[in-house]
Amino acid sequence: MSTAPQPSFRLLPGDADSPVLLHVPHGSRTIPAEVRGGILLGDSALERELDHITDSHTAELAARAAAASPVRPWSYVNALSRLVVDPERFPDDREEMRTVGMGAVYTHTTHRERLRGPDVDQRPLLDRYFHPYARAMTEAVDARIAATGRAVIVDVHSYPSAPLPYELHGTGPRPPVCLGTDPFHTPPELRALAEAAFAGFGGTGIDSPFAGTYVPLKHHGTDRRVTALMVEIRRDTYMSEPGGPAGAGLDALAGALAELVGSL
């Protein structure tokens, strides 16, 4: 955990003519001290929760893929844990994960235990972390559109091989690679390119156990210049679960992600 103020995101430049943004929202374990004070878990329990909730090594996966891509994509990386705020949630009642206490500001853990007190005021966290993150991501997408006429968001995630109690749709298939799609922003050709790129890992699935993909609210459902796909990689394909080191699979997956980026 961090004791010094931390930037909440990093925009890593790519080639000027690349429309691709690799988005890594859940790969960090960093929690600023002022946020840690509002979390009820003791230190060892918090470390265990971070093991389960963090998409470990996804920032490294994206960095390796970016370096290997013939046209380097841009990368937008969350520098803070999703236990600070989850930038991919709706900040209001549209978010179904609020039913298990895991909206934009989590009040419960992956095992449905209390993370924050019942009287927590979520507004300071949203104002300090969520809204600036969303604005900067929107600006990054607008910059790709201005430079190339389009933006392609590839959302890089991972998920556990066994379902956790917080999952609302954990009874469905758990393929090595799950592709999350949006009916408006994920055209069939983008899905097909991803299926081809990740074909060598034992199979891909669509929208199970996690569905959808991230698009800034400014563009969501209205701007077809923005296409998007979520890549959810089952953790046992590249790391020791729940929060252990990466293995040999990371390089192979980075190569597949680079292949996908190169095809876009």
C-alpha positions in Angstrom: 0.0 0.0 0.0 1.1 3.5 -0.7 1.5 6.4 1.8 2.2 9.1 -0.8 -0.3 10.7 -3.2 -0.5 8.8 -6.4 -1.6 9.7 -9.9 -4.8 7.8 -10.6 -3.9 6.9 -14.2 -1.2 6.9 -16.9 -1.6 7.6 -20.6 1.3 5.9 -22.4 1.8 7.3 -25.9 1.7 5.1 -29.0 2.2 5.8 -32.7 0.5 8.9 -34.0 -1.4 6.9 -36.6 -2.7 4.1 -34.2 -6.4 4.2 -33.4 -5.9 1.6 -30.6 -6.2 2.2 -26.9 -5.2 -0.7 -24.6 -7.2 0.0 -21.4 -5.9 -1.6 -18.2 -8.4 -0.7 -15.4 -7.9 -3.3 -12.8 -4.2 -4.3 -12.7 -3.0 -2.2 -9.7 -2.9 -3.0 -6.0 -2.0 0.6 -4.9 -4.3 2.3 -2.4 -3.5 5.8 -1.2 -3.3 6.3 2.6 -6.3 8.6 2.7 -8.4 5.9 1.0 -7.0 3.0 3.2 -8.3 4.7 6.3 -11.9 4.2 5.1 -11.5 0.4 4.4 -12.6 -1.8 7.3 -10.3 -4.8 6.5 -7.1 -5.4 8.5 -3.9 -5.5 6.6 -3.7 -9.3 6.0 -7.4 -9.5 5.0 -6.9 -6.6 2.6 -3.9 -8.3 1.0 -6.1 -11.4 0.5 -8.8 -9.3 -1.0 -6.3 -7.6 -3.4 -5.2 -11.1 -4.5 -8.7 -12.0 -5.5 -9.9 -8.7 -7.0 -6.8 -7.5 -8.9 -6.2 -8.4 -12.5 -2.6 -9.2 -11.7 0.1 -8.7 -14.4 -2.4 -7.2 -16.9 -0.4 -4.0 -17.1 2.7 -6.0 -17.9 0.8 -8.0 -20.4 -0.4 -4.9 -22.2 3.1 -3.3 -22.1 4.6 -6.4 -23.7 1.9 -6.5 -26.3 2.4 -2.8 -27.1 6.1 -3.2 -27.5 5.7 -6.1 -29.8 3.0 -4.5 -32.0 4.2 -3.3 -35.5 2.2 -0.1 -34.9 2.4 0.8 -31.2 -1.0 1.3 -29.6 -1.7 3.9 -26.9 -2.2 2.6 -23.4 -4.4 3.9 -20.6 -3.5 2.3 -17.3 -5.2 2.7 -14.0 -2.5 3.3 -11.4 -4.7 2.6 -8.4 -6.6 -0.4 -7.2 -10.2 -0.9 -8.1 -10.9 -0.8 -4.4 -10.3 2.9 -4.6 -12.9 3.3 -7.3 -13.8 1.1 -10.2 -13.6 3.2 -13.3 -15.5 0.7 -15.4 -18.7 0.8 -13.4 -21.6 3.2 -14.0 -21.6 5.7 -11.2 -25.4 5.5 -10.7 -28.3 3.0 -10.6 -27.6 1.7 -14.1 -24.9 -0.4 -12.5 -26.1 -3.9 -11.8 -23.1 -4.7 -9.6 -24.5 -2.3 -7.0 -26.7 -5.1 -5.9 -23.7 -6.9 -4.4 -22.0 -3.7 -3.1 -19.6 -3.4 -6.0 -20.7 -0.3 -7.9 -18.2 2.5 -8.7 -17.3 2.6 -5.0 -17.2 -0.9 -3.5 -18.8 -1.3 -0.1 -18.4 -5.1 -0.1 -15.6 -7.6 -1.0 -15.4 -10.5 -3.5 -16.7 -12.7 -0.7 -19.6 -10.3 0.2 -18.0 -9.1 3.4 -18.1 -5.4 4.4 -15.3 -3.4 2.8 -16.6 0.1 3.9 -19.0 1.2 6.5 -22.7 1.5 5.7 -22.6 5.3 6.1 -19.7 5.9 3.7 -20.1 9.1 1.6 -19.1 8.0 -1.9 -19.0 11.5 -3.4 -15.5 12.5 -2.4 -14.1 9.3 -3.9 -16.0 9.8 -7.1 -14.9 13.4 -7.3 -11.3 12.8 -6.5 -10.7 9.6 -8.6 -13.7 8.4 -10.7 -14.6 11.5 -12.6 -11.1 12.7 -13.5 -10.3 9.2 -14.8 -13.4 9.2 -16.9 -12.6 12.6 -18.3 -9.1 11.7 -19.2 -10.1 8.5 -20.9 -12.8 10.4 -22.9 -10.1 12.9 -24.0 -7.8 10.0 -25.0 -10.5 8.5 -27.2 -11.3 11.9 -28.7 -7.6 12.3 -29.5 -7.5 9.0 -31.4 -10.6 10.0 -33.4 -9.1 13.3 -34.2 -5.8 11.7 -35.3 -7.1 8.6 -37.2 -10.9 9.1 -37.6 -11.7 6.2 -35.2 -10.8 4.7 -31.9 -10.6 1.0 -30.9 -10.6 0.3 -27.2 -9.2 -3.1 -26.2 -10.1 -3.6 -22.5 -7.5 -5.9 -20.8 -8.7 -8.0 -17.9 -8.3 -11.3 -16.1 -10.6 -13.5 -14.1 -10.3 -16.4 -11.7 -10.6 -20.0 -12.8 -13.3 -20.6 -10.1 -16.2 -18.2 -9.5 -16.1 -15.9 -6.5 -19.2 -15.2 -4.4 -19.7 -11.7 -5.8 -20.1 -12.8 -9.4 -23.7 -12.3 -10.7 -23.2 -14.6 -13.7 -20.7 -17.1 -12.4 -22.5 -20.3 -13.4 -21.8 -20.0 -17.1 -18.7 -21.2 -19.1 -15.3 -20.0 -18.0 -13.2 -20.3 -21.2 -9.4 -19.6 -21.3 -10.3 -16.3 -23.0 -13.6 -14.6 -22.6 -14.4 -11.8 -25.1 -16.8 -9.2 -23.8 -18.9 -7.4 -26.4 -21.3 -4.5 -26.8 -24.1 -4.7 -29.4 -23.4 -1.2 -30.6 -19.6 -0.9 -30.3 -18.3 -4.5 -31.1 -18.7 -5.2 -34.8 -18.5 -8.8 -35.9 -15.2 -8.3 -37.6 -13.5 -7.1 -34.4 -14.8 -10.1 -32.5 -13.6 -12.4 -35.3 -10.1 -10.9 -35.3 -9.9 -11.5 -31.5 -11.1 -15.0 -31.8 -8.4 -15.7 -34.4 -5.7 -14.1 -32.3 -6.5 -16.1 -29.2 -7.4 -19.3 -30.9 -4.3 -21.2 -29.6 -5.2 -21.0 -25.9 -7.8 -23.7 -25.6 -10.8 -21.8 -26.8 -12.6 -18.4 -26.6 -16.0 -17.7 -25.4 -18.4 -14.7 -25.6 -19.7 -12.7 -22.7 -19.3 -15.4 -20.1 -18.6 -15.2 -17.2 -18.2 -11.4 -17.9 -20.0 -9.4 -20.5 -19.7 -6.0 -22.1 -16.8 -3.7 -22.6 -15.8 -0.1 -21.6 -16.8 2.9 -23.7 -16.8 6.4 -22.3 -20.3 7.7 -21.6 -19.8 10.5 -24.1 -19.6 8.0 -26.9 -21.6 5.1 -25.5 -24.4 4.0 -27.8 -24.1 7.0 -30.1 -20.7 7.1 -31.8 -19.9 4.3 -34.2 -16.4 5.7 -34.7 -15.6 4.1 -31.3 -15.4 0.3 -31.3 -14.5 -1.8 -28.3 -13.8 -5.3 -27.0 -13.1 -6.7 -23.6 -10.4 -9.4 -23.4 -10.8 -11.4 -20.1 -8.0 -14.0 -19.6 -8.5 -16.8 -17.2 -5.8 -16.5 -14.7 -4.7 -20.1 -14.6 -3.5 -19.7 -18.2 -0.6 -17.3 -17.1 -0.2 -17.0 -13.3 -0.5 -18.8 -10.0 -3.8 -18.0 -8.4 -5.1 -16.1 -6.6 -2.4 -13.4 -6.5 0.9 -15.2 -7.3 3.6 -14.7 -9.9 3.2 -14.8 -13.7 4.3 -17.8 -15.6 5.3 -18.7 -19.2 1.8 -18.1 -20.5 2.2 -14.4 -20.1 4.6 -14.1 -23.1 2.3 -16.2 -25.3 -0.7 -14.1 -24.4 1.2 -10.9 -25.0 2.0 -12.2 -28.5 -1.6 -12.9 -29.2 -2.7 -9.5 -27.9 0.0 -7.9 -30.1 -1.3 -9.9 -33.1 -4.8 -8.5 -32.4 -3.5 -5.0 -32.1 -1.6 -5.3 -35.3 -4.7 -6.4 -37.1 -6.6 -3.3 -36.1 
